[in-house]
Amino acid sequence: MRSYAHFRAVRFTYRTGAVMSYEYDERRSGSETFAAALRDAVNAKDVTLSWLQRQLKARGNRVSMATLSYWRSGARRPEGAQSLAALTDIEDLLGLDVGTLTRHLRSTNRTGPLGPNQFPIDEEELEQAVIDAFQALGASYPDTSREITTHSVTDVGPDGNVAYSITRSIVQSTVGTITAIPFLEISPGIATPAPLLNAVSGGRIAARYSHPDGEVHGVLFELDLPLTAPETAMVEWSVEYPPDYPPTRETGHALAQKCRELLVWTRFHPDALPDWCEEHVETPDGVTVSPVPLTRGTSVHLVRRAFGPGALELRWGYGPRD
């Protein structure tokens, strides 16, 4: 029998693999004011576009020199999700407050290149359970939102098992207007009681569902405000586990589309530092396993940029590795 990882706080986003351009070629209203603001910020920081491009590349945003030059001159403006994600980094690199540059841009219909969409775990029955969950929650399948940035943080208790998790994501509408997003917690191959998923910020829980096989549990996260493509929103939710929940020494996050940045941060109780940790990465190309040393402090963080479709997981244990 194939061994499946137990993915907590797994967020699935789905979208057809359409490809769209990053920006319009023609000048648009607002391009001039945006260009002026960008020029002023670059001059005030006393840096070059070449420096800015290198810094963006180091953060996983591959924006060409030509594109940056077009933005600065006003010949083009950022339009797609990848360009807007780069713009957020530009604000940070230039020491600007969040939104200093983006407020000069008006909304458009473009989401940028969406890339391939694929169920992140190679298991047909599990995917069908996810489809059932979407239908029960009143959500369309596939989902028309995607994650741009996700940080998943897990606390491990003194018994060495997962105790609590919290996840923060920047989500984007890719088609039309959405008012709610399904969040799913799955445990492939393991039946569990329903964990308690709570909305922390950005919305409220409008519905809950548990699949009969016990491997898929989910909620419908109703957003504070409707989200029209390509707008983004920040959402945050937490997961608590009941006393009868199976002991869990694995944590991870799965994506059906490419995410600009995925962080899986696992924080261990000082009395339960593991003897070994492993990183498991599952993508359409296969599964890779790598040892992860716990050499600093009491936590392990895994980071992937431009990652997905796929799943990123940390496993740990005590005593010799079998």
C-alpha positions as CSV (number, residue, x, y, z in Angstrom):
1,M,0.0,0.0,0.0
2,R,1.3,3.4,-0.8
3,S,2.1,5.6,2.2
4,Y,0.5,9.0,2.1
5,A,1.7,12.1,4.0
6,H,-0.8,13.7,6.4
7,F,-1.2,17.3,5.1
8,R,-2.6,19.7,7.6
9,A,-4.2,23.0,6.6
10,V,-4.0,22.0,3.0
11,R,-5.4,24.6,0.7
12,F,-6.5,23.6,-2.8
13,T,-7.0,26.1,-5.5
14,Y,-8.0,25.1,-9.0
15,R,-8.1,26.9,-12.3
16,T,-7.8,25.8,-16.0
17,G,-4.3,26.2,-17.5
18,A,-5.0,29.4,-19.4
19,V,-2.0,31.6,-20.2
20,M,-2.4,35.4,-20.3
21,S,0.1,38.2,-20.9
22,Y,1.6,40.2,-18.1
23,E,0.6,43.6,-19.2
24,Y,-1.1,45.6,-22.0
25,D,1.1,47.1,-24.7
26,E,-1.0,50.2,-25.0
27,R,-0.8,53.1,-22.6
28,R,-3.6,53.2,-20.0
29,S,-5.0,55.9,-17.8
30,G,-3.0,55.9,-14.6
31,S,0.3,54.8,-16.3
32,E,1.8,58.2,-16.2
33,T,1.1,58.8,-12.5
34,F,2.4,55.3,-11.6
35,A,5.6,55.9,-13.7
36,A,6.2,59.2,-12.0
37,A,5.8,57.7,-8.6
38,L,8.2,54.8,-9.5
39,R,10.8,57.2,-10.9
40,D,10.7,59.3,-7.8
41,A,11.0,56.3,-5.5
42,V,14.0,54.9,-7.5
43,N,15.7,58.3,-7.5
44,A,15.1,58.8,-3.7
45,K,16.6,55.4,-3.0
46,D,19.5,56.2,-5.3
47,V,19.6,52.8,-7.0
48,T,19.6,51.6,-10.6
49,L,17.0,49.5,-12.4
50,S,19.8,46.9,-12.8
51,W,20.1,46.7,-9.0
52,L,16.3,46.5,-8.6
53,Q,16.1,43.7,-11.2
54,R,18.8,41.6,-9.4
55,Q,17.0,42.1,-6.0
56,L,13.7,41.0,-7.5
57,K,15.4,37.9,-9.1
58,A,16.8,36.9,-5.7
59,R,13.2,37.0,-4.4
60,G,11.9,34.8,-7.2
61,N,10.5,37.6,-9.3
62,R,12.0,37.4,-12.8
63,V,11.2,40.8,-14.3
64,S,13.2,41.9,-17.3
65,M,15.1,45.1,-17.5
66,A,13.0,46.1,-20.5
67,T,9.8,45.7,-18.4
68,L,11.2,47.7,-15.6
69,S,12.2,50.4,-18.1
70,Y,8.7,50.4,-19.6
71,W,7.2,50.8,-16.2
72,R,9.5,53.7,-15.3
73,S,8.8,55.5,-18.6
74,G,5.1,54.9,-18.5
75,A,5.1,53.0,-21.8
76,R,3.5,50.1,-20.0
77,R,2.1,49.4,-16.5
78,P,2.0,46.3,-14.3
79,E,-1.1,44.2,-15.1
80,G,-0.8,40.5,-14.2
81,A,-0.6,38.7,-10.9
82,Q,3.1,38.1,-11.3
83,S,3.8,41.7,-12.2
84,L,1.7,42.9,-9.2
85,A,3.5,40.5,-6.9
86,A,6.8,42.0,-8.2
87,L,5.5,45.4,-7.5
88,T,4.9,44.5,-3.9
89,D,8.5,43.5,-3.6
90,I,9.6,46.7,-5.3
91,E,7.8,48.8,-2.7
92,D,9.6,46.8,0.0
93,L,13.0,47.1,-1.7
94,L,12.6,50.9,-2.1
95,G,11.6,51.4,1.5
96,L,8.0,52.4,0.6
97,D,4.8,51.8,2.6
98,V,2.6,49.0,1.2
99,G,0.4,50.4,-1.5
100,T,2.5,53.5,-2.3
101,L,2.9,52.4,-5.9
102,T,-0.1,50.1,-6.4
103,R,-2.6,52.8,-5.5
104,H,-1.7,54.5,-8.8
105,L,-3.0,51.5,-10.8
106,R,-6.6,50.9,-11.7
107,S,-8.1,47.4,-11.7
108,T,-8.1,45.5,-15.0
109,N,-9.5,42.2,-16.2
110,R,-6.1,40.5,-16.3
111,T,-4.7,38.0,-13.8
112,G,-1.4,37.2,-15.5
113,P,-0.3,33.7,-16.5
114,L,-2.1,31.2,-14.5
115,G,0.0,28.2,-15.4
116,P,-1.0,24.5,-15.3
117,N,-3.7,23.4,-12.9
118,Q,-3.3,19.9,-11.4
119,F,-4.5,18.0,-8.3
120,P,-1.4,18.0,-6.2
121,I,-1.6,14.4,-4.9
122,D,-1.6,11.5,-7.3
123,E,-4.8,9.8,-5.9
124,E,-8.1,9.7,-7.9
125,E,-10.3,8.7,-5.0
126,L,-8.9,11.5,-2.9
127,E,-9.6,14.0,-5.6
128,Q,-13.2,12.7,-5.9
129,A,-13.6,13.3,-2.1
130,V,-12.4,16.9,-2.6
131,I,-14.9,17.3,-5.4
132,D,-17.6,16.0,-3.1
133,A,-16.5,18.5,-0.4
134,F,-16.7,21.4,-2.9
135,Q,-20.2,20.4,-3.9
136,A,-21.4,20.0,-0.3
137,L,-20.0,23.5,0.6
138,G,-21.8,25.0,-2.4
139,A,-18.5,26.0,-4.1
140,S,-17.8,25.7,-7.8
141,Y,-15.3,23.1,-8.9
142,P,-12.6,23.9,-9.9
143,D,-12.1,26.8,-7.6
144,T,-11.7,30.2,-9.3
145,S,-9.2,31.6,-6.8
146,R,-5.5,30.9,-6.4
147,E,-2.8,31.6,-3.8
148,I,-0.1,34.1,-4.5
149,T,1.7,33.8,-1.2
150,T,1.1,31.3,1.6
151,H,2.7,31.0,5.1
152,S,1.7,27.9,7.0
153,V,2.9,27.8,10.7
154,T,2.6,24.7,12.9
155,D,3.2,24.4,16.6
156,V,4.3,20.9,17.9
157,G,3.3,20.1,21.5
158,P,5.4,18.5,24.2
159,D,4.3,15.0,23.0
160,G,5.9,15.6,19.6
161,N,2.6,15.8,17.7
162,V,1.0,18.6,15.8
163,A,-1.0,20.8,18.3
164,Y,-2.1,23.9,16.4
165,S,-1.6,25.6,13.1
166,I,-2.3,28.9,11.5
167,T,-2.2,29.8,7.8
168,R,-2.0,33.2,6.1
169,S,-2.5,33.6,2.4
170,I,-2.8,36.3,-0.3
171,V,-5.5,34.9,-2.5
172,Q,-6.6,36.2,-5.9
173,S,-9.8,35.9,-7.9
174,T,-8.9,34.7,-11.4
175,V,-12.4,34.9,-13.0
176,G,-15.3,37.1,-12.3
177,T,-16.2,37.9,-8.7
178,I,-16.0,35.5,-5.7
179,T,-17.5,35.9,-2.3
180,A,-16.2,32.7,-0.6
181,I,-13.3,30.2,-0.8
182,P,-13.2,26.6,0.3
183,F,-10.4,25.6,2.7
184,L,-9.7,21.9,3.1
185,E,-7.8,19.8,5.6
186,I,-6.9,16.3,4.3
187,S,-5.3,13.2,5.7
188,P,-4.7,10.9,2.8
189,G,-5.2,7.2,3.8
190,I,-6.1,8.2,7.4
191,A,-9.6,8.6,8.7
192,T,-9.8,11.4,11.4
193,P,-12.4,13.2,13.4
194,A,-13.1,16.7,12.1
195,P,-10.5,19.3,13.2
196,L,-11.7,22.7,14.2
197,L,-11.1,25.2,11.4
198,N,-11.6,28.9,12.5
199,A,-11.5,32.1,10.6
200,V,-8.9,34.5,12.1
201,S,-9.0,37.4,9.8
202,G,-10.4,38.4,6.4
203,G,-13.7,36.6,6.6
204,R,-15.9,34.2,8.5
205,I,-16.8,30.5,8.3
206,A,-20.1,30.1,6.4
207,A,-20.3,26.3,6.2
208,R,-18.5,23.1,7.4
209,Y,-18.2,19.7,5.9
210,S,-16.7,16.3,6.6
211,H,-16.5,13.6,4.0
212,P,-17.8,10.1,5.1
213,D,-14.4,8.5,4.6
214,G,-12.9,10.9,7.2
215,E,-10.0,11.9,5.0
216,V,-11.3,15.3,3.9
217,H,-12.7,18.0,6.1
218,G,-13.4,21.6,5.0
219,V,-15.0,24.9,5.5
220,L,-16.4,27.6,3.3
221,F,-14.5,30.9,4.1
222,E,-16.7,33.8,3.3
223,L,-14.7,36.9,2.5
224,D,-15.2,40.2,4.2
225,L,-15.6,41.8,0.8
226,P,-16.3,40.4,-2.7
227,L,-13.2,39.9,-4.8
228,T,-13.3,40.7,-8.5
229,A,-10.5,39.5,-10.8
230,P,-7.7,40.2,-10.6
231,E,-8.1,41.7,-7.1
232,T,-6.4,40.1,-4.1
233,A,-7.2,39.7,-0.4
234,M,-5.4,38.6,2.7
235,V,-7.0,35.7,4.6
236,E,-6.0,33.9,7.8
237,W,-7.4,30.7,9.4
238,S,-6.4,28.4,12.2
239,V,-6.8,24.7,12.9
240,E,-7.1,23.0,16.3
241,Y,-7.2,19.2,16.8
242,P,-9.6,17.3,19.1
243,P,-8.2,15.0,21.8
244,D,-9.1,11.9,19.8
245,Y,-7.2,13.1,16.7
246,P,-4.5,10.5,15.6
247,P,-1.0,11.4,16.7
248,T,0.5,13.4,13.8
249,R,4.2,14.0,13.1
250,E,3.9,15.4,9.6
251,T,2.8,18.8,8.3
252,G,2.6,20.4,4.9
253,H,0.8,22.4,2.3
254,A,-0.5,21.4,-1.2
255,L,-1.1,23.6,-4.2
256,A,-2.9,22.9,-7.5
257,Q,-1.4,26.0,-9.2
258,K,1.9,27.8,-9.0
259,C,2.4,30.0,-5.9
260,R,4.9,32.9,-5.8
261,E,6.1,31.8,-2.3
262,L,5.2,28.9,0.0
263,L,6.5,28.7,3.5
264,V,6.0,25.8,5.8
265,W,7.3,26.7,9.3
266,T,7.3,24.0,12.0
267,R,7.9,25.1,15.6
268,F,8.8,22.4,18.1
269,H,8.2,22.4,21.9
270,P,11.6,22.7,23.7
271,D,10.8,19.3,25.3
272,A,10.1,17.6,22.0
273,L,13.0,18.4,19.7
274,P,13.0,15.6,17.1
275,D,16.0,13.3,16.4
276,W,15.4,13.6,12.7
277,C,13.5,15.6,10.1
278,E,12.8,15.0,6.4
279,E,11.5,17.2,3.7
280,H,9.1,15.5,1.2
281,V,8.3,17.3,-2.0
282,E,5.7,15.8,-4.4
283,T,5.3,17.3,-7.9
284,P,4.2,16.0,-11.3
285,D,7.9,15.0,-11.8
286,G,7.8,12.6,-8.8
287,V,8.6,12.6,-5.1
288,T,11.9,13.7,-3.5
289,V,13.0,13.1,0.1
290,S,15.8,15.1,1.8
291,P,17.1,15.1,5.4
292,V,16.7,18.4,7.2
293,P,19.0,19.1,10.1
294,L,17.6,20.8,13.2
295,T,20.8,22.7,13.9
296,R,19.4,26.1,15.0
297,G,16.9,26.9,17.6
298,T,13.7,24.8,17.9
299,S,12.1,25.2,14.5
300,V,12.4,24.2,10.8
301,H,11.2,26.3,7.9
302,L,10.8,25.1,4.3
303,V,10.6,27.7,1.6
304,R,9.8,27.3,-2.1
305,R,9.4,30.1,-4.6
306,A,7.4,29.7,-7.9
307,F,6.2,26.4,-6.5
308,G,3.3,24.2,-7.7
309,P,1.4,22.2,-8.6
310,G,2.6,20.0,-5.8
311,A,2.9,19.4,-2.1
312,L,5.6,20.5,0.4
313,E,5.9,18.5,3.6
314,L,8.0,18.1,6.8
315,R,8.1,14.8,8.7
316,W,9.9,14.2,12.0
317,G,10.5,11.5,14.5
318,Y,12.3,10.3,17.7
319,G,14.8,7.6,17.9
320,P,16.5,5.9,14.9
321,R,15.0,6.5,11.5
322,D,13.4,3.3,10.3
